[in-house]
Amino acid sequence: MRYMLKPAQILFTLLIVTISASPAIAELNAQDQAEIDRVEAYLDTIKTMKADFLQIDSAGGIAEGKVYMRKPGRMRFEYKPPAQILVVADGLWLVFHDKELKETTRLPLSATPVNVLLKENADLSDDVTVTKVENDASTIRLTIVDTDNPDEGNIVLIFSDNPLQLRQWLVTDAQGQVTSISLGKVEKNIKLKPELFTFFDSQYE
């Protein structure tokens, strides 16, 4: 049965704040590094982005909406009703707002995995570590962990190839439950209003 994700599930998917199983770190070869370099170069071509998203958890819970991004450090997830959720990265904080409960949670953006996508210059070898590279004729998958805290969660970025384009990311919890966010109707380097990336509690009082 299809149902909307609960707010806690949405927050987990975006922030990966629950401890998850640490992936085995495979030995990366020269071809793997070449793919990482390609992904970094591609991410550097994205200055702004707008896309539809579809979020699905292991139990079949579904949420959807629109996501906006502007580098550095800015992102916005607008969930369609009946979800009453808004998520905004304003450059310093990732703000999670439950409109129904009128509750707001703030976390340092630098401590969240979505920061990987929001850096001015992509770097997948310093604050974060690529633990695995998988590629075939049409898809590239990178598994990424925080370098200093590899046991605190992981994110898998999935790209279509020829041409390279971000299509999806996956998170896995300690019980092996997988939640995915898939992107569609992606528009790159378009003009976006600055107010998309601001949040004031007074807006929702």
Secondary structure, DSSP 8 states (H G I E B T S, - for coil): --EE--HHHHHHHHH--S-----------HHHHHHHHHHHHHHHH-SEEEEEEEEE-TT-EEEEEEEEEETTTEEEEEE-TT--EEEEEESSEEEEEETTTTEEEEEEGGGSTTHHHH-SS--SSSSEEEEEEEE-SSEEEEEEEESS-GGG-EEEEEEETTTTEEEEEEEE-TT--EEEEEEEEEEES----GGGG---GGGG-
